[in-house]
């Protein structure tokens, strides 16, 4: 096997799992740019129920993300992923057939019950070697980002031709395609990655929730998705009020997203090269806050709205793209799966609260105050973000080790603690595995692997 590139199994696993993940996210996100417009036709409509329909999936996702990952460790990855996609299919059909907003809320909640993110990432880890795993995960991450852009464009086009029901039926079709990919294209697991790095471990969760640096990230991703979801409770109607037809909304979202990526990438590269990640991170929060405050003031001027939406997405995309990698560097060695489970739950819970809060603000105040509400939350995040520590550049690796006994494990732990270039190590004797966080510039991985073996 080559260690310099992905082998055939890794390529097939990364692309097929990324496609499964991406199609599911397209189905979840397509509703965002259009539901505030078409939802008014549903029985029982109110701004609050509209917000719940947009964010309902987030509550069930948040509650089930960690349990589904743990379940995949017990009964297998594929059964959990297929079961989750079946739930996603059923939720889509329920929402498509509903004539009331309550039915759509129920359908969206069922969609969220198919919480397959943890199981999918764990299967990707099982099907990849340690040295190639970052490439596999990066491929999946790229598809997630792309799916958001596709959904922003596809949602208005499909809804204009086929209405809300058409959106949900398309989502159901995508879930069936996802099931077929898992059954016939995704390779079956041929090895098991050390679970601490990819699946949440229940007895680790409380300490990780209280971890001061991880808490800042979890709070941040919660607020980030409150702002995103709340924004789409108000923005589509405001675009309509400026005379911008819903069938043309994709003409705003596509250039805005492309331009935001073009703005984001150079700053991301510069921040990493110059070790200015905290500065750019905090600046992105400020930019996002400013864009929402300006939308609050200029929501009746189309051209200003276009500019501020570009600003919003440039900041959002930077924060969304950099936070998972920051988390992987902050999380204690061997606890990345648990840390990511808490992070993902915070993210989805933010989507639920964003829909609920956006609908509530729009019910009792002018719609534009949704932007002011989100800007206020972002300022709270900015204060917490200022207390973040600069993160050392590091790489997480794990080794399977056949320990002679617990004394051997303790001796190895002491030896690793004194090894130059090892930032942090965790020995799990019961699983015969060593988790390490290392500085690649200081230590040679091949030498370390030979030393441990």
NUKEFI-155656 format. One record per residue (C-alpha): residue number from 1; residue in one letter; chain; y negated, z, x negated. Coordinates in steps of 0.5 Angstrom, whole numbers. Layout:
BEGIN
+-----+------+-----+-------+-------+-------+
: seq : type : mol :     y :     z :     x :
+-----+------+-----+-------+-------+-------+
: NUM :    A :   A :     Y :     Z :     X :
...
+-----+------+-----+-------+-------+-------+
//
This chain:
BEGIN
+-----+------+-----+-------+-------+-------+
: seq : type : mol :     y :     z :     x :
+-----+------+-----+-------+-------+-------+
:   1 :    X :   A :     0 :     0 :     0 :
:   2 :    X :   A :    -7 :    -2 :    -2 :
:   3 :    X :   A :   -12 :     4 :    -3 :
:   4 :    X :   A :   -18 :     0 :    -4 :
:   5 :    X :   A :   -18 :    -3 :     3 :
:   6 :    X :   A :   -15 :    -2 :    10 :
:   7 :    X :   A :    -7 :    -4 :    11 :
:   8 :    X :   A :    -5 :    -8 :    17 :
:   9 :    X :   A :    -3 :    -2 :    21 :
:  10 :    X :   A :   -10 :     1 :    20 :
:  11 :    X :   A :   -14 :    -5 :    21 :
:  12 :    X :   A :   -10 :    -6 :    28 :
:  13 :    X :   A :   -11 :     2 :    30 :
:  14 :    X :   A :   -18 :     2 :    28 :
:  15 :    X :   A :   -20 :    -5 :    32 :
:  16 :    X :   A :   -16 :    -3 :    38 :
:  17 :    X :   A :   -18 :     4 :    39 :
:  18 :    X :   A :   -25 :     2 :    38 :
:  19 :    X :   A :   -24 :    -3 :    43 :
:  20 :    X :   A :   -21 :     2 :    48 :
:  21 :    X :   A :   -26 :     7 :    46 :
:  22 :    X :   A :   -32 :     2 :    47 :
:  23 :    X :   A :   -30 :    -1 :    54 :
:  24 :    X :   A :   -29 :     6 :    57 :
:  25 :    X :   A :   -36 :     8 :    54 :
:  26 :    X :   A :   -39 :     1 :    57 :
:  27 :    X :   A :   -36 :     4 :    64 :
:  28 :    X :   A :   -39 :    10 :    63 :
:  29 :    X :   A :   -46 :     8 :    61 :
:  30 :    X :   A :   -47 :     1 :    65 :
:  31 :    X :   A :   -49 :     6 :    71 :
:  32 :    X :   A :   -55 :     9 :    67 :
:  33 :    X :   A :   -60 :     3 :    68 :
:  34 :    X :   A :   -59 :     1 :    75 :
:  35 :    X :   A :   -57 :     7 :    79 :
:  36 :    X :   A :   -64 :    10 :    80 :
:  37 :    X :   A :   -65 :     3 :    84 :
:  38 :    X :   A :   -59 :     2 :    88 :
:  39 :    X :   A :   -57 :     9 :    89 :
:  40 :    X :   A :   -62 :     9 :    94 :
:  41 :    X :   A :   -58 :     5 :    99 :
:  42 :    X :   A :   -52 :    10 :    99 :
:  43 :    X :   A :   -52 :    15 :   105 :
:  44 :    X :   A :   -54 :    22 :   103 :
:  45 :    X :   A :   -59 :    20 :    98 :
:  46 :    X :   A :   -64 :    24 :    94 :
:  47 :    X :   A :   -67 :    25 :    87 :
:  48 :    X :   A :   -62 :    31 :    86 :
:  49 :    X :   A :   -56 :    27 :    88 :
:  50 :    X :   A :   -58 :    21 :    84 :
:  51 :    X :   A :   -58 :    25 :    78 :
:  52 :    X :   A :   -52 :    29 :    79 :
:  53 :    X :   A :   -48 :    22 :    80 :
:  54 :    X :   A :   -51 :    20 :    74 :
:  55 :    X :   A :   -49 :    26 :    70 :
:  56 :    X :   A :   -43 :    28 :    74 :
:  57 :    X :   A :   -38 :    25 :    69 :
:  58 :    X :   A :   -41 :    30 :    63 :
:  59 :    X :   A :   -39 :    36 :    66 :
:  60 :    X :   A :   -32 :    35 :    67 :
:  61 :    X :   A :   -32 :    31 :    60 :
:  62 :    X :   A :   -35 :    38 :    57 :
:  63 :    X :   A :   -30 :    42 :    60 :
:  64 :    X :   A :   -24 :    38 :    59 :
:  65 :    X :   A :   -25 :    35 :    52 :
:  66 :    X :   A :   -22 :    41 :    48 :
:  67 :    X :   A :   -16 :    42 :    52 :
:  68 :    X :   A :   -14 :    35 :    52 :
:  69 :    X :   A :   -15 :    34 :    45 :
:  70 :    X :   A :   -10 :    41 :    44 :
:  71 :    X :   A :    -5 :    38 :    49 :
:  72 :    X :   A :    -5 :    31 :    45 :
:  73 :    X :   A :    -2 :    36 :    39 :
:  74 :    X :   A :     3 :    38 :    44 :
:  75 :    X :   A :     6 :    32 :    48 :
:  76 :    X :   A :     3 :    26 :    44 :
:  77 :    X :   A :    -3 :    22 :    43 :
:  78 :    X :   A :    -1 :    16 :    47 :
:  79 :    X :   A :     1 :    20 :    53 :
:  80 :    X :   A :    -6 :    24 :    54 :
:  81 :    X :   A :   -10 :    17 :    52 :
:  82 :    X :   A :    -6 :    13 :    58 :
:  83 :    X :   A :    -7 :    19 :    63 :
:  84 :    X :   A :   -14 :    20 :    61 :
:  85 :    X :   A :   -15 :    12 :    63 :
:  86 :    X :   A :   -11 :    13 :    69 :
:  87 :    X :   A :   -16 :    18 :    71 :
:  88 :    X :   A :   -22 :    14 :    69 :
:  89 :    X :   A :   -19 :     8 :    73 :
:  90 :    X :   A :   -18 :    12 :    79 :
:  91 :    X :   A :   -25 :    15 :    79 :
:  92 :    X :   A :   -28 :     8 :    78 :
:  93 :    X :   A :   -24 :     6 :    85 :
:  94 :    X :   A :   -27 :    12 :    88 :
:  95 :    X :   A :   -34 :    11 :    86 :
:  96 :    X :   A :   -33 :     3 :    88 :
:  97 :    X :   A :   -31 :     5 :    95 :
:  98 :    X :   A :   -36 :    10 :    97 :
:  99 :    X :   A :   -41 :     9 :   102 :
: 100 :    X :   A :   -45 :    16 :   100 :
: 101 :    X :   A :   -48 :    19 :    94 :
: 102 :    X :   A :   -43 :    25 :    95 :
: 103 :    X :   A :   -37 :    20 :    94 :
: 104 :    X :   A :   -40 :    17 :    88 :
: 105 :    X :   A :   -41 :    24 :    85 :
: 106 :    X :   A :   -34 :    25 :    86 :
: 107 :    X :   A :   -32 :    19 :    83 :
: 108 :    X :   A :   -36 :    20 :    77 :
: 109 :    X :   A :   -33 :    27 :    76 :
: 110 :    X :   A :   -26 :    24 :    76 :
: 111 :    X :   A :   -28 :    19 :    71 :
: 112 :    X :   A :   -30 :    25 :    66 :
: 113 :    X :   A :   -23 :    28 :    67 :
: 114 :    X :   A :   -21 :    23 :    63 :
: 115 :    X :   A :   -23 :    26 :    57 :
: 116 :    X :   A :   -20 :    22 :    51 :
: 117 :    X :   A :   -25 :    22 :    46 :
: 118 :    X :   A :   -21 :    28 :    42 :
: 119 :    X :   A :   -14 :    25 :    43 :
: 120 :    X :   A :   -17 :    18 :    41 :
: 121 :    X :   A :   -20 :    20 :    34 :
: 122 :    X :   A :   -14 :    24 :    33 :
: 123 :    X :   A :    -9 :    18 :    34 :
: 124 :    X :   A :   -14 :    14 :    29 :
: 125 :    X :   A :   -13 :    20 :    24 :
: 126 :    X :   A :    -5 :    20 :    25 :
: 127 :    X :   A :    -5 :    12 :    23 :
: 128 :    X :   A :   -10 :    12 :    17 :
: 129 :    X :   A :    -9 :    15 :    10 :
: 130 :    X :   A :   -14 :    20 :     8 :
: 131 :    X :   A :   -18 :    15 :     3 :
: 132 :    X :   A :   -18 :    10 :     9 :
: 133 :    X :   A :   -20 :    15 :    14 :
: 134 :    X :   A :   -27 :    14 :    14 :
: 135 :    X :   A :   -27 :     7 :    15 :
: 136 :    X :   A :   -23 :     7 :    21 :
: 137 :    X :   A :   -28 :    13 :    24 :
: 138 :    X :   A :   -34 :     9 :    22 :
: 139 :    X :   A :   -31 :     3 :    26 :
: 140 :    X :   A :   -30 :     7 :    32 :
: 141 :    X :   A :   -37 :    10 :    31 :
: 142 :    X :   A :   -40 :     3 :    31 :
: 143 :    X :   A :   -36 :     0 :    37 :
: 144 :    X :   A :   -39 :     7 :    41 :
: 145 :    X :   A :   -46 :     5 :    39 :
: 146 :    X :   A :   -45 :    -3 :    41 :
: 147 :    X :   A :   -42 :    -1 :    47 :
: 148 :    X :   A :   -48 :     3 :    49 :
: 149 :    X :   A :   -53 :    -3 :    48 :
: 150 :    X :   A :   -48 :    -8 :    52 :
: 151 :    X :   A :   -48 :    -3 :    58 :
: 152 :    X :   A :   -55 :    -3 :    58 :
: 153 :    X :   A :   -55 :   -11 :    58 :
: 154 :    X :   A :   -49 :   -12 :    63 :
: 155 :    X :   A :   -51 :    -6 :    68 :
: 156 :    X :   A :   -57 :   -10 :    71 :
: 157 :    X :   A :   -54 :   -17 :    71 :
: 158 :    X :   A :   -47 :   -14 :    74 :
: 159 :    X :   A :   -51 :   -10 :    79 :
: 160 :    X :   A :   -56 :   -16 :    81 :
: 161 :    X :   A :   -50 :   -20 :    83 :
: 162 :    X :   A :   -45 :   -15 :    86 :
: 163 :    X :   A :   -48 :    -9 :    87 :
: 164 :    X :   A :   -46 :    -2 :    85 :
: 165 :    X :   A :   -39 :    -3 :    88 :
: 166 :    X :   A :   -38 :    -9 :    83 :
: 167 :    X :   A :   -40 :    -4 :    77 :
: 168 :    X :   A :   -35 :     1 :    79 :
: 169 :    X :   A :   -30 :    -5 :    80 :
: 170 :    X :   A :   -31 :    -8 :    73 :
: 171 :    X :   A :   -31 :    -1 :    70 :
: 172 :    X :   A :   -24 :     0 :    73 :
: 173 :    X :   A :   -22 :    -7 :    70 :
: 174 :    X :   A :   -24 :    -5 :    63 :
: 175 :    X :   A :   -20 :     2 :    64 :
: 176 :    X :   A :   -14 :    -3 :    66 :
: 177 :    X :   A :   -15 :    -7 :    59 :
: 178 :    X :   A :   -15 :     0 :    55 :
: 179 :    X :   A :    -9 :     2 :    58 :
: 180 :    X :   A :    -5 :    -5 :    56 :
: 181 :    X :   A :    -8 :    -4 :    49 :
: 182 :    X :   A :    -6 :     3 :    48 :
: 183 :    X :   A :     1 :     1 :    51 :
: 184 :    X :   A :     2 :    -6 :    47 :
: 185 :    X :   A :    -3 :    -6 :    41 :
: 186 :    X :   A :    -5 :     1 :    39 :
: 187 :    X :   A :     1 :     2 :    33 :
: 188 :    X :   A :     5 :     8 :    35 :
: 189 :    X :   A :     4 :    14 :    30 :
: 190 :    X :   A :     8 :    14 :    24 :
: 191 :    X :   A :     5 :    20 :    21 :
: 192 :    X :   A :     1 :    26 :    23 :
: 193 :    X :   A :    -6 :    28 :    20 :
: 194 :    X :   A :    -7 :    35 :    18 :
: 195 :    X :   A :    -9 :    38 :    25 :
: 196 :    X :   A :   -15 :    42 :    23 :
: 197 :    X :   A :   -19 :    37 :    21 :
: 198 :    X :   A :   -18 :    33 :    28 :
: 199 :    X :   A :   -16 :    37 :    33 :
: 200 :    X :   A :   -19 :    43 :    36 :
: 201 :    X :   A :   -16 :    50 :    34 :
: 202 :    X :   A :   -17 :    55 :    40 :
: 203 :    X :   A :   -18 :    61 :    35 :
: 204 :    X :   A :   -23 :    58 :    31 :
: 205 :    X :   A :   -28 :    56 :    37 :
: 206 :    X :   A :   -32 :    63 :    37 :
: 207 :    X :   A :   -34 :    63 :    30 :
: 208 :    X :   A :   -36 :    56 :    30 :
: 209 :    X :   A :   -40 :    57 :    36 :
: 210 :    X :   A :   -44 :    63 :    32 :
: 211 :    X :   A :   -44 :    59 :    26 :
: 212 :    X :   A :   -52 :    58 :    25 :
: 213 :    X :   A :   -52 :    51 :    22 :
: 214 :    X :   A :   -47 :    48 :    27 :
: 215 :    X :   A :   -51 :    52 :    33 :
: 216 :    X :   A :   -57 :    48 :    31 :
: 217 :    X :   A :   -53 :    41 :    31 :
: 218 :    X :   A :   -50 :    43 :    38 :
: 219 :    X :   A :   -56 :    45 :    41 :
: 220 :    X :   A :   -59 :    39 :    39 :
: 221 :    X :   A :   -54 :    34 :    41 :
: 222 :    X :   A :   -54 :    38 :    48 :
: 223 :    X :   A :   -62 :    37 :    48 :
: 224 :    X :   A :   -61 :    29 :    46 :
: 225 :    X :   A :   -57 :    28 :    52 :
: 226 :    X :   A :   -61 :    32 :    57 :
: 227 :    X :   A :   -67 :    27 :    55 :
: 228 :    X :   A :   -63 :    21 :    55 :
: 229 :    X :   A :   -60 :    22 :    62 :
: 230 :    X :   A :   -66 :    25 :    65 :
: 231 :    X :   A :   -70 :    19 :    63 :
: 232 :    X :   A :   -66 :    14 :    67 :
: 233 :    X :   A :   -67 :    18 :    73 :
: 234 :    X :   A :   -74 :    16 :    73 :
: 235 :    X :   A :   -75 :    10 :    68 :
: 236 :    X :   A :   -72 :     4 :    72 :
: 237 :    X :   A :   -76 :     6 :    78 :
: 238 :    X :   A :   -82 :     6 :    74 :
: 239 :    X :   A :   -80 :    -1 :    71 :
: 240 :    X :   A :   -80 :    -4 :    78 :
: 241 :    X :   A :   -86 :    -1 :    80 :
: 242 :    X :   A :   -90 :    -5 :    75 :
: 243 :    X :   A :   -87 :   -11 :    78 :
: 244 :    X :   A :   -81 :   -12 :    73 :
: 245 :    X :   A :   -75 :   -14 :    77 :
: 246 :    X :   A :   -69 :   -11 :    76 :
: 247 :    X :   A :   -65 :   -17 :    75 :
: 248 :    X :   A :   -69 :   -18 :    69 :
: 249 :    X :   A :   -69 :   -11 :    66 :
: 250 :    X :   A :   -64 :   -13 :    61 :
: 251 :    X :   A :   -69 :   -17 :    58 :
: 252 :    X :   A :   -73 :   -10 :    56 :
: 253 :    X :   A :   -67 :    -6 :    54 :
: 254 :    X :   A :   -63 :   -12 :    49 :
: 255 :    X :   A :   -70 :   -13 :    45 :
: 256 :    X :   A :   -71 :    -6 :    45 :
: 257 :    X :   A :   -65 :    -4 :    43 :
: 258 :    X :   A :   -64 :    -9 :    37 :
: 259 :    X :   A :   -71 :    -7 :    35 :
: 260 :    X :   A :   -70 :     0 :    35 :
: 261 :    X :   A :   -64 :    -1 :    30 :
: 262 :    X :   A :   -68 :    -5 :    26 :
: 263 :    X :   A :   -73 :     0 :    25 :
: 264 :    X :   A :   -67 :     6 :    24 :
: 265 :    X :   A :   -63 :     3 :    19 :
: 266 :    X :   A :   -68 :     2 :    13 :
: 267 :    X :   A :   -70 :    10 :    15 :
: 268 :    X :   A :   -63 :    12 :    15 :
: 269 :    X :   A :   -62 :     8 :     8 :
: 270 :    X :   A :   -68 :    11 :     5 :
: 271 :    X :   A :   -66 :    18 :     7 :
: 272 :    X :   A :   -60 :    18 :     4 :
: 273 :    X :   A :   -62 :    15 :    -2 :
: 274 :    X :   A :   -68 :    20 :    -3 :
: 275 :    X :   A :   -64 :    26 :    -1 :
: 276 :    X :   A :   -70 :    26 :     5 :
: 277 :    X :   A :   -65 :    27 :    11 :
: 278 :    X :   A :   -68 :    33 :    14 :
: 279 :    X :   A :   -75 :    30 :    13 :
: 280 :    X :   A :   -73 :    24 :    17 :
: 281 :    X :   A :   -69 :    28 :    22 :
: 282 :    X :   A :   -74 :    32 :    24 :
: 283 :    X :   A :   -79 :    26 :    24 :
: 284 :    X :   A :   -74 :    23 :    29 :
: 285 :    X :   A :   -75 :    29 :    34 :
: 286 :    X :   A :   -82 :    28 :    33 :
: 287 :    X :   A :   -82 :    21 :    35 :
: 288 :    X :   A :   -78 :    22 :    41 :
: 289 :    X :   A :   -82 :    27 :    43 :
: 290 :    X :   A :   -88 :    23 :    42 :
: 291 :    X :   A :   -85 :    17 :    46 :
: 292 :    X :   A :   -84 :    21 :    52 :
: 293 :    X :   A :   -90 :    24 :    52 :
: 294 :    X :   A :   -93 :    17 :    52 :
: 295 :    X :   A :   -89 :    15 :    57 :
: 296 :    X :   A :   -91 :    21 :    62 :
: 297 :    X :   A :   -98 :    18 :    61 :
: 298 :    X :   A :   -97 :    11 :    61 :
: 299 :    X :   A :   -92 :    10 :    66 :
: 300 :    X :   A :   -96 :     5 :    70 :
: 301 :    X :   A :   -97 :     0 :    64 :
: 302 :    X :   A :   -91 :    -5 :    63 :
: 303 :    X :   A :   -93 :    -7 :    56 :
: 304 :    X :   A :   -94 :     1 :    54 :
: 305 :    X :   A :   -88 :     2 :    57 :
: 306 :    X :   A :   -84 :    -3 :    53 :
: 307 :    X :   A :   -87 :     0 :    46 :
: 308 :    X :   A :   -85 :     7 :    48 :
: 309 :    X :   A :   -78 :     5 :    50 :
: 310 :    X :   A :   -77 :     2 :    43 :
: 311 :    X :   A :   -80 :     8 :    40 :
: 312 :    X :   A :   -75 :    13 :    44 :
: 313 :    X :   A :   -69 :     9 :    42 :
: 314 :    X :   A :   -71 :     8 :    35 :
: 315 :    X :   A :   -71 :    16 :    35 :
: 316 :    X :   A :   -65 :    17 :    39 :
: 317 :    X :   A :   -60 :    12 :    35 :
: 318 :    X :   A :   -62 :    15 :    29 :
: 319 :    X :   A :   -61 :    22 :    31 :
: 320 :    X :   A :   -54 :    20 :    35 :
: 321 :    X :   A :   -52 :    16 :    29 :
: 322 :    X :   A :   -53 :    21 :    24 :
: 323 :    X :   A :   -51 :    28 :    27 :
: 324 :    X :   A :   -43 :    27 :    27 :
: 325 :    X :   A :   -44 :    25 :    19 :
: 326 :    X :   A :   -48 :    32 :    18 :
: 327 :    X :   A :   -43 :    36 :    22 :
: 328 :    X :   A :   -37 :    33 :    18 :
: 329 :    X :   A :   -41 :    36 :    12 :
: 330 :    X :   A :   -43 :    42 :    15 :
: 331 :    X :   A :   -36 :    44 :    18 :
: 332 :    X :   A :   -32 :    49 :    14 :
: 333 :    X :   A :   -26 :    46 :    11 :
: 334 :    X :   A :   -20 :    45 :    16 :
: 335 :    X :   A :   -25 :    46 :    22 :
: 336 :    X :   A :   -28 :    39 :    23 :
: 337 :    X :   A :   -23 :    38 :    29 :
: 338 :    X :   A :   -26 :    45 :    32 :
: 339 :    X :   A :   -33 :    44 :    30 :
: 340 :    X :   A :   -33 :    36 :    33 :
: 341 :    X :   A :   -30 :    39 :    40 :
: 342 :    X :   A :   -35 :    44 :    41 :
: 343 :    X :   A :   -40 :    38 :    39 :
: 344 :    X :   A :   -37 :    33 :    44 :
: 345 :    X :   A :   -37 :    38 :    49 :
: 346 :    X :   A :   -45 :    40 :    48 :
: 347 :    X :   A :   -46 :    33 :    48 :
: 348 :    X :   A :   -43 :    31 :    55 :
: 349 :    X :   A :   -45 :    38 :    58 :
: 350 :    X :   A :   -52 :    35 :    56 :
: 351 :    X :   A :   -51 :    29 :    60 :
: 352 :    X :   A :   -49 :    33 :    66 :
: 353 :    X :   A :   -55 :    38 :    66 :
: 354 :    X :   A :   -60 :    32 :    64 :
: 355 :    X :   A :   -58 :    28 :    71 :
: 356 :    X :   A :   -58 :    35 :    75 :
: 357 :    X :   A :   -65 :    37 :    71 :
: 358 :    X :   A :   -68 :    30 :    72 :
: 359 :    X :   A :   -66 :    29 :    79 :
: 360 :    X :   A :   -69 :    36 :    81 :
: 361 :    X :   A :   -76 :    35 :    77 :
: 362 :    X :   A :   -76 :    28 :    81 :
: 363 :    X :   A :   -75 :    32 :    88 :
: 364 :    X :   A :   -80 :    37 :    87 :
: 365 :    X :   A :   -85 :    34 :    82 :
: 366 :    X :   A :   -88 :    27 :    81 :
: 367 :    X :   A :   -83 :    23 :    77 :
: 368 :    X :   A :   -86 :    22 :    71 :
: 369 :    X :   A :   -86 :    29 :    70 :
: 370 :    X :   A :   -78 :    28 :    68 :
: 371 :    X :   A :   -81 :    25 :    61 :
: 372 :    X :   A :   -86 :    32 :    60 :
: 373 :    X :   A :   -80 :    36 :    62 :
: 374 :    X :   A :   -75 :    33 :    56 :
: 375 :    X :   A :   -81 :    33 :    51 :
: 376 :    X :   A :   -81 :    40 :    52 :
: 377 :    X :   A :   -74 :    41 :    51 :
: 378 :    X :   A :   -75 :    37 :    45 :
: 379 :    X :   A :   -80 :    41 :    42 :
: 380 :    X :   A :   -75 :    47 :    42 :
: 381 :    X :   A :   -70 :    43 :    38 :
: 382 :    X :   A :   -75 :    41 :    33 :
: 383 :    X :   A :   -77 :    49 :    32 :
: 384 :    X :   A :   -70 :    50 :    31 :
: 385 :    X :   A :   -69 :    44 :    27 :
: 386 :    X :   A :   -74 :    46 :    22 :
: 387 :    X :   A :   -69 :    52 :    20 :
: 388 :    X :   A :   -64 :    47 :    18 :
: 389 :    X :   A :   -61 :    47 :    11 :
: 390 :    X :   A :   -61 :    41 :     7 :
: 391 :    X :   A :   -54 :    39 :     7 :
: 392 :    X :   A :   -50 :    38 :     0 :
: 393 :    X :   A :   -47 :    31 :    -1 :
: 394 :    X :   A :   -39 :    32 :     0 :
: 395 :    X :   A :   -33 :    29 :     2 :
: 396 :    X :   A :   -27 :    33 :     6 :
: 397 :    X :   A :   -20 :    32 :     4 :
: 398 :    X :   A :   -13 :    35 :     5 :
: 399 :    X :   A :    -7 :    35 :     2 :
: 400 :    X :   A :     0 :    37 :     4 :
: 401 :    X :   A :     3 :    42 :    -1 :
: 402 :    X :   A :    10 :    45 :    -1 :
: 403 :    X :   A :     8 :    52 :    -2 :
: 404 :    X :   A :    14 :    57 :    -5 :
: 405 :    X :   A :    11 :    63 :    -2 :
: 406 :    X :   A :     5 :    66 :     1 :
: 407 :    X :   A :     3 :    69 :    -7 :
: 408 :    X :   A :     4 :    61 :    -9 :
: 409 :    X :   A :    -1 :    60 :    -3 :
: 410 :    X :   A :    -6 :    65 :    -5 :
: 411 :    X :   A :    -6 :    63 :   -13 :
: 412 :    X :   A :    -7 :    56 :   -11 :
: 413 :    X :   A :   -13 :    59 :    -7 :
: 414 :    X :   A :   -16 :    63 :   -13 :
: 415 :    X :   A :   -15 :    57 :   -17 :
: 416 :    X :   A :   -19 :    52 :   -13 :
: 417 :    X :   A :   -24 :    57 :   -12 :
: 418 :    X :   A :   -26 :    56 :   -19 :
: 419 :    X :   A :   -25 :    49 :   -20 :
: 420 :    X :   A :   -31 :    45 :   -21 :
: 421 :    X :   A :   -33 :    40 :   -16 :
: 422 :    X :   A :   -29 :    44 :   -10 :
: 423 :    X :   A :   -35 :    46 :    -6 :
: 424 :    X :   A :   -30 :    50 :    -1 :
: 425 :    X :   A :   -23 :    50 :     0 :
: 426 :    X :   A :   -18 :    53 :     6 :
: 427 :    X :   A :   -11 :    54 :     5 :
: 428 :    X :   A :    -7 :    54 :    12 :
: 429 :    X :   A :     0 :    57 :     9 :
: 430 :    X :   A :     3 :    56 :    16 :
: 431 :    X :   A :     2 :    49 :    16 :
: 432 :    X :   A :     3 :    47 :     8 :
: 433 :    X :   A :    -4 :    44 :     8 :
: 434 :    X :   A :   -10 :    45 :     4 :
: 435 :    X :   A :   -17 :    43 :     6 :
: 436 :    X :   A :   -22 :    42 :     1 :
: 437 :    X :   A :   -30 :    40 :     1 :
: 438 :    X :   A :   -31 :    37 :    -5 :
: 439 :    X :   A :   -37 :    33 :    -9 :
: 440 :    X :   A :   -34 :    27 :   -11 :
: 441 :    X :   A :   -39 :    26 :   -17 :
: 442 :    X :   A :   -36 :    32 :   -20 :
: 443 :    X :   A :   -29 :    32 :   -19 :
: 444 :    X :   A :   -24 :    26 :   -19 :
: 445 :    X :   A :   -20 :    26 :   -13 :
: 446 :    X :   A :   -14 :    23 :   -17 :
: 447 :    X :   A :   -14 :    28 :   -22 :
: 448 :    X :   A :   -14 :    33 :   -17 :
: 449 :    X :   A :    -9 :    31 :   -13 :
: 450 :    X :   A :    -4 :    30 :   -19 :
: 451 :    X :   A :    -6 :    37 :   -21 :
: 452 :    X :   A :    -4 :    40 :   -14 :
: 453 :    X :   A :     2 :    36 :   -13 :
+-----+------+-----+-------+-------+-------+
//
